[in-house]
Amino acid sequence: MSDKYDVVVIGAGPAGYVAAIKAAQLGLSTACVEQWLDDKGKVRLGGTCLNVGCIPSKALLDSSHKYHEAKAELDVHGIAVGDTTIDVPAMLGRKDKIVNQLTGGIDGLFKHNGVTAISGSGKVLAGANVEVTDKDGNVQIVEAGKVIIAAGSVPVEIPPAPVDDEYIVDSTGALEFRQVPERLGVIGAGVIGLELGSVWSRLGAEVVMLEALDEFLPMMDQQIARESGKIFKKQGLDIRLGARVTGTEIKDGKVVVSYSSTDGEHSETFDKLIVAVGRRPRSGELFSSDSGITLDERGYIFVNDFCETEAPNVYAIGDVVRGPMLAHKGSEEGVMVAERIHGKPAQMNYDCIPSVIYTHPEVAAVGKTEQELKAEGVPYKSGTFPFAASGRALAANDSDGLVKMLSHEETDRVLGCHIVGPSAADLVQQVVIAMEFGSSTEDLALTVFAHPTLSEAVHEAALAVDGQAIHIANRKKRK
């Protein structure tokens, strides 16, 4: 006999484990199928994010930033630390300890909420049942009232730079270097490339980033992208735009990279090469041909606004569906789907999903960019405030960057906020809340912000929208 559950979730990453926990909290019998195993052969929860993505990369980003501060930035505070060294294996050990703590925590939450973890790879069959194949090839059928697919994504591979996990690595391998490369190449200057490049640059590597696109961070507000690019280059990241990698060769223990740009053909030699050109949905082999589930032209599972697939009783969330590949986006979709299965009319506001690049300074955004508003013909107004005018930022010796606020010309409703600067990830969240409640920049301007804080930069940017900023000279507004 097969097991039977009200809800079966495929994938235990941030989208899947949150969906499973929420469904169980709502009183639904719930199982979560996960194929990831630890070194003891036990099912490992947390997906890419907790194991080889968001969490371990942030651990290394924080460790490398503290090292860089101790080595190069404390003297301005009158602090001398002498000769500063880095123990890379110890740094990696700390990262692994954090990962184990968090993945173990999810295991505890599953037990507390009554979620059954099933080890194996899941495949949706016709009738919304799930075929589970374990590591030994044994197959069982799990009967499901509803199925939630949350299988996540995998790094994109490119033919000119095949990953060998020794000299050429993907984002997972870049978290495991046992020593600092003297010279590091990164293919891709997007979110992943910038974060990983920052880690090893701070630790002493010479980092060259090869980006095929001619624009830097084209999905970001371009004023913020330009400011970010200046800051990163000042930090030592060699970012080369319009650089298309055409081939790689391992020679004498080095990686020789060939690439083309507008000024001809070039070659660079690196100790290690990171391929960070994005991620693709893990949608292959997730469902049978008669399941009723369909994919779009990019390999994403087709869903409606409520994450329902074209197959009855089957949902899909997170990286396998349209929209940004962000852990928090997938998590909230998981909550929405669990609540809808339970009968609640839940929905998501996709206009209020923040995104962050965890470099230092951080780059964060929510809502529309200025170029998007122009393209859509939306009348808008904007205001900016530089952290160089923030007393708190100056006191912390961390004053690069700015806050940019965008609102509707007629209604003043906040349409977007874009930040590069200290604690940008936390600051933008204030605007996310404001946008969720339909606030105007006047609402933010009338709000009392503590002094001295970095958040005052958000306040001043909101004031600047109507030329009312206090701590900078206001621009003359168009008549």
C-alpha positions as CSV (number, residue, x, y, z in Angstrom):
1,M,0.0,0.0,0.0
2,S,1.1,3.5,-0.7
3,D,1.3,6.3,1.8
4,K,-1.4,9.0,1.5
5,Y,-1.2,12.7,2.4
6,D,-3.3,15.8,1.9
7,V,-0.2,17.7,0.6
8,V,3.0,16.4,-0.9
9,V,5.8,18.9,-1.5
10,I,8.7,18.1,-3.9
11,G,11.8,19.9,-2.7
12,A,12.9,21.1,0.8
13,G,14.5,24.5,-0.1
14,P,13.1,27.8,1.2
15,A,10.0,27.5,-1.0
16,G,9.3,23.8,-0.3
17,Y,10.0,23.6,3.4
18,V,8.0,26.7,4.2
19,A,5.1,25.4,2.2
20,A,5.3,22.1,4.0
21,I,5.4,23.7,7.5
22,K,2.6,26.1,6.7
23,A,0.4,23.3,5.3
24,A,1.0,21.2,8.4
25,Q,0.3,24.2,10.7
26,L,-3.1,24.5,8.9
27,G,-3.9,20.9,9.9
28,L,-3.1,19.2,6.6
29,S,-1.2,15.9,6.6
30,T,2.0,16.8,4.8
31,A,5.0,15.1,3.4
32,C,8.1,16.7,1.8
33,V,10.3,14.8,-0.7
34,E,14.0,15.7,-0.9
35,Q,16.8,14.0,-2.8
36,W,19.7,15.9,-1.1
37,L,21.6,13.6,1.3
38,D,24.3,14.4,3.9
39,D,27.6,12.5,4.2
40,K,25.8,9.9,6.4
41,G,23.1,9.2,3.8
42,K,20.4,11.0,5.7
43,V,18.0,13.4,4.0
44,R,19.3,17.0,4.2
45,L,16.8,19.8,4.2
46,G,17.2,23.4,3.2
47,G,18.0,23.1,-0.5
48,T,20.5,25.2,-2.4
49,C,19.9,28.3,-0.3
50,L,20.9,26.8,3.1
51,N,23.5,24.3,1.9
52,V,25.4,25.9,-1.0
53,G,23.8,29.3,-1.7
54,C,22.4,32.2,0.4
55,I,23.5,31.2,3.8
56,P,27.1,29.9,3.2
57,S,27.9,32.7,0.8
58,K,26.7,35.3,3.4
59,A,28.9,33.6,6.1
60,L,31.9,34.0,3.8
61,L,30.9,37.5,2.9
62,D,30.8,38.5,6.5
63,S,34.0,36.8,7.4
64,S,35.9,38.3,4.5
65,H,34.5,41.8,5.3
66,K,35.8,41.5,8.9
67,Y,39.2,40.5,7.6
68,H,39.3,43.4,5.2
69,E,38.2,45.8,7.9
70,A,40.9,44.6,10.3
71,K,43.6,44.7,7.6
72,A,42.7,48.0,5.9
73,E,40.0,50.0,7.6
74,L,40.5,50.1,11.4
75,D,43.4,52.5,11.4
76,V,41.0,55.4,10.7
77,H,39.4,54.6,14.0
78,G,42.7,54.8,15.7
79,I,42.9,51.0,16.1
80,A,46.1,49.2,15.2
81,V,45.9,45.4,14.9
82,G,49.4,44.5,13.6
83,D,49.9,41.7,11.1
84,T,46.5,40.3,10.0
85,T,46.3,36.8,8.6
86,I,43.4,34.7,7.3
87,D,42.9,31.0,8.1
88,V,40.7,29.9,5.2
89,P,40.0,26.4,6.5
90,A,38.8,27.9,9.8
91,M,36.6,30.4,7.9
92,L,35.1,27.5,5.9
93,G,34.6,25.5,9.1
94,R,32.6,28.4,10.6
95,K,30.5,28.5,7.4
96,D,29.8,24.7,7.6
97,K,28.8,25.0,11.3
98,I,26.2,27.6,10.5
99,V,24.8,25.6,7.6
100,N,24.6,22.5,9.8
101,Q,22.8,24.4,12.5
102,L,20.2,25.8,10.2
103,T,19.6,22.6,8.2
104,G,19.2,20.7,11.5
105,G,16.8,23.4,12.6
106,I,14.5,22.7,9.7
107,D,14.6,19.0,10.6
108,G,13.5,19.9,14.1
109,L,10.7,22.2,12.7
110,F,9.4,19.3,10.5
111,K,9.2,17.0,13.5
112,H,7.6,19.7,15.6
113,N,4.9,20.5,13.0
114,G,4.4,16.9,12.0
115,V,5.8,17.1,8.5
116,T,7.1,13.7,7.1
117,A,10.4,14.0,5.3
118,I,10.7,11.4,2.5
119,S,14.2,10.8,1.0
120,G,14.3,10.5,-2.8
121,S,13.6,12.3,-6.0
122,G,9.9,13.0,-6.7
123,K,8.0,12.8,-10.0
124,V,4.4,13.9,-10.5
125,L,2.2,11.4,-12.2
126,A,-1.2,11.7,-13.7
127,G,-3.8,12.2,-11.1
128,A,-1.4,14.2,-8.9
129,N,0.3,11.2,-7.3
130,V,4.0,11.3,-6.7
131,E,6.5,8.6,-7.6
132,V,9.5,8.7,-5.3
133,T,12.8,7.0,-6.2
134,D,15.4,6.7,-3.4
135,K,19.2,6.6,-3.7
136,D,19.1,2.8,-4.2
137,G,16.6,2.9,-7.0
138,N,13.7,1.7,-5.0
139,V,10.4,3.2,-6.1
140,Q,7.2,4.0,-4.1
141,I,4.0,5.8,-5.0
142,V,2.8,8.5,-2.6
143,E,-0.9,9.4,-2.9
144,A,-1.4,13.2,-2.7
145,G,-4.5,15.3,-2.4
146,K,-2.5,18.2,-3.6
147,V,1.1,18.4,-4.9
148,I,3.4,21.5,-4.6
149,I,6.5,21.4,-6.8
150,A,9.4,23.3,-5.3
151,A,12.4,21.7,-6.9
152,G,14.5,24.9,-7.2
153,S,17.2,25.7,-9.7
154,V,20.8,24.8,-10.8
155,P,23.7,26.8,-12.1
156,V,23.7,27.5,-15.8
157,E,26.6,25.9,-17.6
158,I,28.3,27.3,-20.7
159,P,30.2,25.3,-23.4
160,P,33.3,27.5,-23.5
161,A,33.9,26.9,-19.8
162,P,33.0,23.4,-18.7
163,V,33.1,23.0,-14.9
164,D,35.7,20.5,-13.7
165,D,35.3,21.3,-10.0
166,E,39.1,21.8,-9.7
167,Y,40.2,24.7,-11.8
168,I,36.8,25.8,-13.2
169,V,34.0,25.8,-10.7
170,D,30.4,27.0,-10.3
171,S,29.0,28.9,-7.4
172,T,29.1,25.8,-5.2
173,G,32.8,25.2,-5.8
174,A,33.6,28.8,-5.2
175,L,32.5,28.3,-1.6
176,E,35.1,25.6,-1.0
177,F,38.5,27.1,-2.1
178,R,40.9,25.9,0.6
179,Q,43.3,28.8,-0.1
180,V,43.0,32.3,-1.6
181,P,43.7,32.2,-5.4
182,E,46.4,34.6,-6.4
183,R,44.4,35.5,-9.5
184,L,40.7,34.7,-9.9
185,G,38.5,35.0,-12.9
186,V,34.7,35.3,-12.7
187,I,32.5,34.8,-15.7
188,G,29.4,37.0,-15.1
189,A,29.1,40.2,-13.2
190,G,25.6,39.7,-11.8
191,V,24.5,39.0,-8.3
192,I,26.3,35.7,-7.8
193,G,29.5,36.8,-9.5
194,L,29.7,40.1,-7.6
195,E,29.2,38.4,-4.2
196,L,31.7,35.6,-4.8
197,G,34.2,37.9,-6.4
198,S,33.9,40.2,-3.4
199,V,34.7,37.4,-1.0
200,W,37.9,36.4,-2.6
201,S,38.9,40.0,-3.5
202,R,38.7,41.0,0.1
203,L,40.9,38.1,1.1
204,G,43.6,39.2,-1.3
205,A,42.9,37.7,-4.7
206,E,43.2,39.8,-7.9
207,V,39.7,39.4,-9.4
208,V,38.8,39.9,-13.0
209,M,35.1,39.8,-13.9
210,L,34.2,39.0,-17.5
211,E,30.6,40.1,-18.3
212,A,29.1,39.5,-21.8
213,L,26.6,42.3,-21.5
214,D,27.5,45.8,-22.4
215,E,25.6,47.3,-19.4
216,F,26.4,46.7,-15.7
217,L,23.5,45.3,-13.7
218,P,20.9,46.1,-16.5
219,M,18.0,45.0,-14.3
220,M,18.8,47.5,-11.6
221,D,18.0,51.2,-11.7
222,Q,20.8,52.6,-13.9
223,Q,21.7,55.4,-11.6
224,I,22.3,52.9,-8.8
225,A,24.1,50.5,-11.1
226,R,26.5,53.2,-12.2
227,E,27.2,54.2,-8.6
228,S,27.6,50.6,-7.6
229,G,30.1,50.0,-10.5
230,K,32.2,53.0,-9.4
231,I,32.3,51.7,-5.8
232,F,33.2,48.1,-6.8
233,K,36.0,49.2,-9.2
234,K,37.4,51.5,-6.4
235,Q,37.5,48.3,-4.2
236,G,39.7,46.6,-6.8
237,L,37.2,44.5,-8.8
238,D,38.3,44.6,-12.5
239,I,34.9,44.5,-14.2
240,R,35.1,44.1,-18.0
241,L,31.8,44.6,-19.8
242,G,31.1,43.3,-23.3
243,A,33.6,40.5,-22.7
244,R,32.3,37.2,-24.3
245,V,34.2,34.1,-23.2
246,T,35.0,32.0,-26.2
247,G,37.1,29.2,-24.7
248,T,39.1,27.9,-21.8
249,E,42.2,25.6,-21.5
250,I,43.9,24.1,-18.4
251,K,47.6,24.6,-18.9
252,D,50.4,24.1,-16.3
253,G,47.9,24.2,-13.4
254,K,46.3,27.4,-14.6
255,V,43.1,28.3,-16.5
256,V,43.7,30.2,-19.7
257,V,40.5,32.1,-20.7
258,S,40.0,33.4,-24.2
259,Y,37.4,36.2,-24.7
260,S,36.3,38.7,-27.3
261,S,35.3,42.3,-26.9
262,T,34.8,45.4,-29.1
263,D,38.6,45.9,-29.2
264,G,39.5,42.4,-30.3
265,E,40.4,39.0,-29.0
266,H,42.0,38.6,-25.6
267,S,43.5,36.0,-23.3
268,E,43.9,35.9,-19.5
269,T,45.4,33.4,-17.1
270,F,43.9,32.6,-13.7
271,D,44.5,30.2,-10.8
272,K,40.8,29.5,-10.6
273,L,37.7,30.4,-12.7
274,I,34.2,30.8,-11.4
275,V,31.3,30.4,-13.8
276,A,28.5,32.6,-12.5
277,V,26.2,33.3,-15.4
278,G,22.9,32.6,-13.7
279,R,20.7,29.7,-12.8
280,R,18.0,27.7,-14.6
281,P,14.9,25.9,-13.2
282,R,15.3,22.3,-12.1
283,S,12.3,21.3,-14.1
284,G,13.6,18.2,-16.0
285,E,12.2,14.8,-15.0
286,L,9.8,16.3,-12.5
287,F,6.6,15.0,-14.1
288,S,5.4,12.4,-16.4
289,S,4.2,13.3,-19.9
290,D,0.6,12.6,-19.1
291,S,0.6,14.6,-15.8
292,G,-0.9,17.7,-17.5
293,I,2.0,20.0,-16.5
294,T,3.5,22.2,-19.1
295,L,6.7,24.2,-19.4
296,D,7.3,27.6,-21.1
297,E,10.0,28.3,-23.7
298,R,12.6,28.9,-20.9
299,G,11.9,25.7,-19.0
300,Y,9.8,27.2,-16.3
301,I,6.7,25.4,-15.1
302,F,3.7,27.3,-16.4
303,V,1.5,28.6,-13.6
304,N,-1.1,31.3,-13.1
305,D,-1.0,34.2,-10.5
306,F,-1.8,31.7,-7.7
307,C,0.9,29.2,-8.7
308,E,-1.6,26.7,-10.1
309,T,-0.2,24.6,-12.9
310,E,-2.4,23.3,-15.8
311,A,-2.7,20.0,-14.0
312,P,-5.5,19.8,-11.5
313,N,-4.4,19.8,-7.9
314,V,-0.8,20.6,-8.8
315,Y,1.0,23.8,-7.8
316,A,4.6,25.0,-8.5
317,I,6.5,27.7,-6.6
318,G,9.9,29.2,-6.2
319,D,12.7,29.0,-8.8
320,V,10.8,26.6,-11.1
321,V,8.2,29.3,-12.0
322,R,8.3,32.8,-13.5
323,G,9.7,35.7,-11.6
324,P,12.9,36.4,-9.8
325,M,14.9,33.5,-8.3
326,L,14.7,34.7,-4.7
327,A,14.4,32.6,-1.6
328,H,11.9,34.9,0.0
329,K,9.7,35.1,-3.1
330,G,9.5,31.2,-3.1
331,S,8.8,31.1,0.6
332,E,5.9,33.5,0.4
333,E,4.5,31.6,-2.6
334,G,4.7,28.6,-0.4
335,V,2.6,30.2,2.3
336,M,0.1,31.5,-0.3
337,V,-0.4,28.1,-1.9
338,A,-0.7,26.3,1.5
339,E,-3.4,28.8,2.6
340,R,-5.2,28.5,-0.7
341,I,-5.2,24.7,-0.4
342,H,-6.7,25.2,3.0
343,G,-9.5,27.3,1.5
344,K,-8.2,30.8,2.3
345,P,-8.3,33.5,-0.5
346,A,-4.6,34.2,-0.2
347,Q,-2.6,36.1,-2.8
348,M,0.8,37.7,-3.3
349,N,1.8,41.2,-4.2
350,Y,4.6,40.6,-6.8
351,D,5.2,44.4,-7.0
352,C,6.6,44.4,-3.5
353,I,9.4,41.8,-3.7
354,P,12.8,43.2,-2.6
355,S,16.0,42.1,-4.2
356,V,19.5,42.4,-2.7
357,I,23.1,42.0,-3.7
358,Y,25.1,41.3,-0.5
359,T,28.3,43.0,-1.5
360,H,29.7,45.8,0.7
361,P,28.1,48.1,0.4
362,E,24.9,46.2,-0.3
363,V,22.7,47.0,-3.3
364,A,18.9,46.7,-2.7
365,A,15.8,47.5,-4.6
366,V,12.0,47.2,-4.6
367,G,9.5,48.2,-7.2
368,K,10.0,49.9,-10.5
369,T,13.3,51.4,-11.8
370,E,13.4,54.8,-13.4
371,Q,14.0,53.2,-16.9
372,E,10.9,51.0,-16.4
373,L,8.7,54.0,-15.6
374,K,10.0,55.9,-18.6
375,A,9.4,52.9,-20.9
376,E,5.8,52.4,-19.5
377,G,5.0,56.1,-19.8
378,V,4.2,56.5,-16.1
379,P,4.5,60.1,-14.8
380,Y,7.0,60.0,-11.9
381,K,9.2,62.1,-9.7
382,S,12.4,61.1,-7.9
383,G,14.5,62.1,-4.9
384,T,18.0,61.0,-3.8
385,F,20.0,61.3,-0.7
386,P,23.7,60.4,-0.5
387,F,25.1,58.5,2.5
388,A,28.0,61.0,2.5
389,A,25.5,63.4,4.1
390,S,24.5,60.9,6.8
391,G,26.0,61.6,10.2
392,R,25.6,57.9,11.2
393,A,27.3,56.7,8.0
394,L,30.2,59.1,8.4
395,A,30.6,58.1,12.0
396,A,30.9,54.4,10.9
397,N,33.3,55.4,8.1
398,D,30.8,53.7,5.7
399,S,29.4,56.5,3.6
400,D,29.6,55.3,0.0
401,G,26.3,55.2,-2.0
402,L,22.9,56.7,-2.0
403,V,19.1,56.2,-1.6
404,K,16.8,56.8,-4.5
405,M,13.0,57.1,-4.2
406,L,10.5,57.1,-7.0
407,S,6.9,58.0,-6.7
408,H,3.9,58.8,-9.0
409,E,3.9,62.4,-10.2
410,E,0.1,62.8,-9.5
411,T,-0.7,60.5,-6.6
412,D,2.7,60.6,-4.9
413,R,2.4,56.8,-4.2
414,V,5.8,55.2,-3.8
415,L,6.6,53.2,-7.0
416,G,10.2,52.1,-6.2
417,C,13.2,52.5,-4.0
418,H,16.8,51.7,-4.9
419,I,19.8,51.8,-2.6
420,V,23.5,51.2,-2.7
421,G,25.0,51.7,0.7
422,P,25.5,50.4,4.2
423,S,22.7,48.1,5.4
424,A,20.8,48.6,2.2
425,A,19.0,45.3,2.6
426,D,17.5,46.4,5.9
427,L,16.7,49.9,4.8
428,V,14.8,48.9,1.7
429,Q,12.5,46.7,3.8
430,Q,11.1,49.9,5.3
431,V,10.0,51.0,1.9
432,V,8.6,47.5,1.1
433,I,6.3,47.8,4.1
434,A,5.3,51.3,3.0
435,M,4.6,50.1,-0.6
436,E,2.6,47.2,0.7
437,F,0.2,49.6,2.4
438,G,0.1,52.0,-0.6
439,S,2.0,54.8,1.1
440,S,3.1,58.0,-0.4
441,T,6.5,59.7,-0.1
442,E,4.7,62.3,2.0
443,D,3.7,59.5,4.4
444,L,7.4,58.6,4.7
445,A,8.4,62.3,5.0
446,L,5.9,62.7,7.9
447,T,7.3,59.7,9.7
448,V,9.7,60.3,12.6
449,F,13.0,58.5,12.1
450,A,15.5,58.2,15.0
451,H,18.7,60.2,14.9
452,P,21.4,59.4,14.1
453,T,20.5,56.3,12.0
454,L,21.2,55.1,8.5
455,S,17.4,55.0,8.0
456,E,17.3,58.8,8.0
457,A,18.7,58.5,4.4
458,V,15.3,56.9,3.4
459,H,13.5,59.8,5.1
460,E,15.6,62.4,3.4
461,A,15.2,60.7,0.0
462,A,11.4,60.8,0.5
463,L,11.6,64.5,1.4
464,A,13.8,65.1,-1.7
465,V,11.1,63.8,-4.0
466,D,9.3,67.1,-3.5
467,G,12.4,69.2,-3.0
468,Q,12.0,69.3,0.8
469,A,15.2,67.5,2.0
470,I,16.8,69.1,5.0
471,H,20.4,67.9,5.0
472,I,21.3,68.4,1.3
473,A,20.7,71.2,-1.2
474,N,17.5,70.4,-3.0
475,R,17.4,70.3,-6.8
476,K,15.2,72.8,-8.6
477,K,12.1,70.9,-9.7
478,R,10.9,71.1,-13.3
479,K,7.9,73.4,-13.8
